[in-house]
Amino acid sequence: MSKTYFTEEHEWISVDGDIGTVGITDYAQHALGDIVFAELPAIGAAATKGKEIAVVESVKAASDVYSPVTGEVTGSNSAVADQPGLINESPEENGWFFKIRLSNAADLDGLMDRAAYDAFLKGLE
Amino acid sequence: MRYLPLTETDRQAMLAAIGVQDTDALFRDVPKAARRDAPVDLPHHASEMEVEARFIAMAGKNLSAGCAPFFLGAGAYRHHVPATVDALIQRGEFLTSYTPYQPEVAQGTLQYLFEFQTQVALITGMEVANASMYDCATACAEAAAMAARITKRKKVILSGDLHPHYRSVTASTLQFTDIEVEALDPDPLGMEDLIGRVNGSTACVIVQNPSFFGRLKDLKALADECHAEGALLVVAVAEPVSLGLIASPGEMGADIVVAEGQAIGNALNFGGPGLGLFATRDKYLRQMPGRLVGQTADVDGRRGWVLTLSTREQHIRREKATSNICTNSGLCALAFSIHMTLLGEEGFTKLARLNHAKAVQLAESLAKVKGVKILSQSFFNEFAITLPKPAAEVVEALAKKGILAGVPASRFYPSYPELAEVLLVTATETNSEADIAAFAKALNEVL
């Protein structure tokens, strides 16, 4: 059974065993507007918690996506590369960015769960 | 409103407000020795007629390109610019418009930039070109940085064939980055081994074709080697008219092409402004610096133009932008584009053939002069010769005879005594047979 965590930079990571799936939140896609391009990491790339790993571009801005955990990239979502609008339509499911093998499960400790993230968003209003 | 708003009363009021006796007191911290105690010795104002007469007398000291047989090149080329070019670029809509930050109301500007990009992509043999850079030298530096971004490697190799200005601007621009520049020695005979230097840490190799010394090169093997090692090949072109005749860098496998566009539609203008051309492969589009115009359709399906992929640029992406350049050499690009349009594909090829024919004629004439040796085995419209005397002296002697003979290599490479007798000479469509004969005759006299 997977569990989903959130960062203050509006990434989510859904973890199943030692594999996490990473994307940006509905709040993030909404703030960015129409997304036109996503630059995804190559399989095998090393990701460091808190460091930029992908780029997402909308008609308004280009933003870095930070890796919520340290690990090795094991997959990237070609559907998003072909059809970046998927990130707007289904940010927290079909619009995922990449999969990562966690080096250290303790990386998840500082992240928020759904309830904490919702409260965090309320604080941003 | 007064043009000079500060009266003596204003000044006194300001000084009183900050509690200072006089203006000199504001400069107290400047050491006395560095301060000027008397006014600058400038001439008094003169009437418009006097100024004009004085400037005409000063200009008369120049031997200008249009007034003498002219054989200079080395990065700036004299070609005929049709009167239409100047007449059109001086229309107010073009002349006074700035980079289109509100693109939707600048459709005319965007359309000509789109056409410019198309022309640049076609002549370089590449898939995409931007709306121009400042000049070839800065474009070279941008290409090196772009190659480092794409390959995630830190080493760029500059061929000794690269124009020394491009080389020095590239090195200056990159000196405070983590990119390492390996610049090879000048190579008039084309002996350097670039292929042997490319390895798994090379971001790119930058070569020039035709070379600074005029030599034409087949870059296919170098391109293959670069690609085998995961490096990019950047080709610089100083004389874009050559592209009407020789295989394009794209055909030979270049990943990025940079060029100096001055030679097409733009005069020599005492050395500037230049026009940087920048083209690359579609797959590297998002790493390309600079303005990019795209074609689109409005809500009614009519053709229109936009600035596209602006998220690469610094006005949107700030410090993460692909480059600090956020503008383009619009008016020079327009002149280029108008001249190219007037020439058309056929005219462009004809112009290139004519240039080569003139250069061959020049080489044949100069080769007959005692003591002159043609160094370049193959060339387009420019080649290197060796003289039995220092080239700089020969150029001076010929200038006294009213011939602008070429550019001594020592002007760029003063610390290479082996290049002291090397002279770069160029012939274009502007050189008549009489010019060429006069050059050969005068050269014979001064040697």
Chai-1 contact restraints between the chains, C-beta under 6 A:
chainA,res_idxA,chainB,res_idxB,connection_type,confidence,min_distance_angstrom,max_distance_angstrom,comment,restraint_id
A,E57,B,T311,contact,1.0,0.0,6.0,A-B,restraint_1
A,A62,B,T311,contact,1.0,0.0,6.0,A-B,restraint_2
A,A62,B,R317,contact,1.0,0.0,6.0,A-B,restraint_3
